[in-house]
Amino acid sequence: MVTELNRGELPAGVCEFHQHGRSQTLVCVQRAVGVRAACEEMKTTVLRLLQQPPAGPLSPSAGKHDGLHILNSTVKALKDGQVVAVPTDTIYGLACLAQNSEAIKRVYNIKGRNGNKPLAICVGEIQDIYKYCKVVVKEELLEDLLPGPVTLVLERSETLNADLNPFTKLVGVRIPDHPFMRRLCQVCDEPLALTSANVSTQASTVAVHEFEDLWPSLSVVVDGGPIGDQSRLGSTVVDLSVPGRYQIIRSGCAFSATVAALEKKYGLLEDSSS
């Protein structure tokens, strides 16, 4: 049974956000009793994005397409120091505020992740990269690769939380080509720490039901539907911290296009020293 609700009547559990022209309606969807009961007990909210707009430049009203309720609920959870699950342009991710050290610890605990493995950061705009990283490539290069399924590894700036990846002077930075994620970063107005939504050593996830076992540990799960790219390869990770050089750390889903841009357009040489 599907019951339409006013925005102020949002129940605990699983809800959808429907866009009907300019009108917006929240819809509660009955799911498996066990999952819903567990989420209610742990105060997890699962919110579904519907009718995503095509990727492209964001306007000031872009948040309306994603659903202001979903956006605001996710922002509040992040500002409260919680961990949320979000869709990206490659796979589902776990996110928290990168400047919140306690939230970072929660991410590692939820994933069972080795503390010596770094987390990337996610920002909303190219200019945000300069706040948290030391950039040694042309801005045009950044604009060619981002937003997109690429993680750029750069030297971190002193502004970034020292408790995030304290074992390295480098940090990976992403701008996913996903309107909700970009708007989320813009509204938070600070970087998100981002990693894949799965237990470490398990496969990456492209639908929220694939990481249901993590739901009770999360404050909000944003269901953006199945990820279009079903390869589960994740983003292509490339180190651009050395002027004039690049090093592929992970091939990912955009390997060929990334290497072609770096070599043919910008004349960077592959660094195979390590």
C-alpha positions in Angstrom: 0.0 0.0 0.0 1.2 3.5 -0.8 0.0 6.5 1.2 0.6 10.1 0.3 1.7 12.4 3.1 2.3 16.0 3.7 5.9 17.1 4.3 5.3 17.5 8.0 3.9 14.0 8.4 7.1 12.2 7.4 7.2 8.8 9.3 10.2 6.9 10.4 11.3 4.3 7.9 11.4 4.4 4.1 10.0 7.4 2.1 10.0 8.5 -1.5 10.1 12.0 -2.9 7.9 12.5 -6.0 8.1 15.5 -8.4 4.9 16.3 -10.3 5.7 19.3 -12.4 6.2 22.0 -9.7 4.4 20.1 -7.0 6.3 17.8 -4.6 4.9 14.9 -2.6 6.4 12.6 0.0 5.3 9.0 -0.3 5.7 6.3 2.4 6.6 2.9 1.0 6.1 -0.3 3.1 9.3 -2.3 3.0 10.4 -5.6 4.6 9.3 -5.6 8.2 12.7 -6.7 9.6 14.7 -3.9 7.9 12.2 -1.2 8.7 12.0 -2.3 12.3 15.7 -2.3 12.7 16.0 1.1 11.1 13.3 2.6 13.3 15.0 1.2 16.4 18.3 2.7 15.4 16.6 5.9 14.1 17.8 5.4 10.5 15.9 7.3 7.9 15.9 5.9 4.3 14.9 8.5 1.7 14.5 7.9 -2.0 15.3 10.3 -4.7 13.1 10.1 -7.8 13.2 11.7 -11.3 16.8 12.9 -11.0 17.5 15.8 -13.4 20.2 15.2 -16.0 23.8 16.0 -14.9 25.0 19.5 -15.8 25.6 23.0 -14.4 23.7 23.6 -11.2 21.3 26.5 -10.8 20.3 28.0 -7.4 17.1 26.0 -7.6 18.8 22.7 -8.3 18.1 21.5 -4.7 14.3 21.5 -5.5 14.8 18.7 -8.0 16.5 16.5 -5.4 13.9 17.3 -2.8 14.5 19.9 -0.1 13.4 17.6 2.6 15.9 14.9 1.6 18.6 17.5 1.2 17.9 19.2 4.5 17.6 15.8 6.4 21.0 14.7 5.1 22.7 18.0 5.8 21.3 18.0 9.4 22.6 14.4 10.0 26.1 15.4 8.7 26.2 18.6 10.8 25.2 16.4 13.8 28.4 14.3 13.3 26.6 11.3 11.8 27.4 9.0 8.9 25.1 8.9 5.9 24.9 6.7 2.7 24.7 8.6 -0.6 24.6 7.8 -4.3 27.4 9.1 -6.6 28.1 8.8 -10.3 30.0 5.5 -9.8 29.0 3.6 -6.7 27.2 4.2 -3.4 29.2 5.9 -0.7 29.4 6.5 3.0 30.0 10.2 3.9 30.6 12.3 6.9 32.1 15.8 7.5 35.8 15.6 6.8 36.5 18.2 9.5 34.7 16.2 12.2 37.3 13.7 13.7 34.7 11.7 15.6 32.6 11.2 12.5 35.7 10.0 10.6 36.2 7.3 13.3 32.6 6.2 12.9 33.2 5.6 9.2 36.2 3.4 9.8 34.2 1.5 12.5 31.2 1.0 10.3 33.2 -0.3 7.4 35.7 -2.3 9.5 38.3 -0.4 7.5 42.0 -0.5 8.1 43.0 2.8 9.8 46.0 3.1 7.4 43.8 3.3 4.3 42.9 6.8 3.4 39.5 8.4 2.9 38.9 10.8 -0.1 37.1 14.1 0.2 34.2 15.3 -1.8 33.5 19.0 -2.7 30.9 20.8 -4.7 32.9 23.2 -6.9 36.4 23.4 -8.6 37.3 26.4 -6.5 36.7 24.4 -3.3 39.7 22.2 -4.2 42.1 25.1 -3.7 40.9 25.5 -0.1 41.9 22.0 0.9 44.6 21.0 -1.6 47.8 22.4 -3.1 47.1 22.4 -6.8 50.1 22.1 -9.3 48.1 21.6 -12.5 46.2 24.0 -14.7 42.6 24.8 -13.6 41.6 23.9 -17.1 42.7 20.3 -16.4 40.6 20.2 -13.3 37.6 21.4 -15.3 38.2 18.7 -17.9 38.1 15.9 -15.4 35.6 17.2 -12.8 32.8 16.8 -12.2 33.2 13.2 -13.2 34.2 9.7 -12.1 37.8 10.7 -11.2 39.6 11.1 -7.9 42.5 13.5 -8.0 45.3 12.9 -5.5 46.9 16.2 -4.5 49.0 17.5 -1.6 46.7 18.5 1.2 46.6 22.0 2.6 46.8 23.0 6.3 43.1 23.8 6.3 42.1 20.1 6.0 41.5 18.3 9.3 44.8 16.8 10.5 43.0 13.7 11.8 41.9 12.8 8.3 44.6 10.5 6.8 47.3 11.7 9.3 49.7 9.2 7.8 50.0 10.9 4.5 50.5 14.5 3.1 48.3 13.6 0.2 44.5 13.5 -0.2 42.1 12.3 -2.9 39.4 14.8 -3.9 36.2 14.2 -5.9 33.4 16.1 -7.4 30.9 13.4 -8.5 28.9 14.1 -11.6 25.7 13.7 -9.5 23.4 16.7 -8.8 22.3 15.6 -5.3 25.9 15.1 -4.2 27.1 18.4 -5.6 24.2 20.3 -4.0 24.8 18.4 -0.7 28.5 19.6 -0.6 27.4 23.1 -1.5 24.9 23.4 1.3 27.2 21.8 3.8 29.8 24.4 2.7 32.7 22.1 3.8 34.2 18.9 2.4 32.7 15.5 3.0 34.9 12.5 3.7 33.8 9.8 1.2 34.3 6.1 0.9 32.5 3.1 -0.7 29.3 1.9 1.0 30.3 -1.6 1.9 32.2 -3.6 4.5 35.9 -3.5 3.7 37.0 -6.4 1.4 33.5 -6.8 0.1 32.2 -5.7 -3.3 31.3 -2.1 -4.0 27.5 -1.4 -4.1 25.3 0.0 -6.9 21.9 -0.2 -5.1 21.0 0.5 -1.5 19.7 -3.0 -0.8 23.2 -4.3 -1.4 24.4 -2.7 1.9 21.3 -3.2 4.0 23.4 -4.7 6.8 25.0 -1.3 7.3 21.7 0.7 7.5 21.2 0.4 11.3 24.6 2.1 11.7 23.7 5.0 9.5 21.7 8.1 10.3 20.3 8.6 6.7 20.4 6.4 3.6 19.7 8.3 0.4 18.3 6.0 -2.2 19.1 7.3 -5.6 18.0 4.1 -7.4 20.4 1.8 -9.2 23.7 3.4 -10.3 23.8 3.6 -14.1 27.4 2.3 -14.3 27.1 -1.3 -13.2 30.9 -2.0 -13.4 31.5 -1.4 -9.7 35.0 -0.2 -10.6 34.6 3.1 -8.7 36.4 6.3 -9.8 39.7 6.4 -11.6 42.3 7.5 -9.0 45.2 9.6 -10.3 48.1 11.2 -8.4 48.7 14.8 -9.7 50.8 16.0 -6.8 54.1 16.1 -8.8 54.3 18.9 -11.4 54.3 17.6 -15.0 53.7 14.0 -13.9 50.8 11.7 -13.2 50.5 8.3 -11.7 47.4 6.0 -11.9 46.7 4.6 -8.4 43.5 2.8 -9.5 42.3 2.2 -13.0 38.6 2.6 -12.2 35.9 3.3 -14.7 37.4 6.3 -16.6 41.0 5.1 -17.1 41.3 5.5 -20.9 39.6 8.9 -21.1 41.6 10.2 -18.1 45.0 9.1 -19.5 44.2 10.5 -22.9 43.4 13.9 -21.5 46.5 14.0 -19.2 48.9 12.9 -22.0 47.5 14.3 -25.2 46.0 17.6 -24.1 48.2 18.5 -21.1 51.5 16.7 -22.0 51.9 15.1 -18.6 54.3 12.1 -18.3 53.5 8.9 -16.5 55.4 8.6 -13.2 56.3 4.9 -12.8 58.7 5.4 -9.9 56.6 3.5 -7.4 
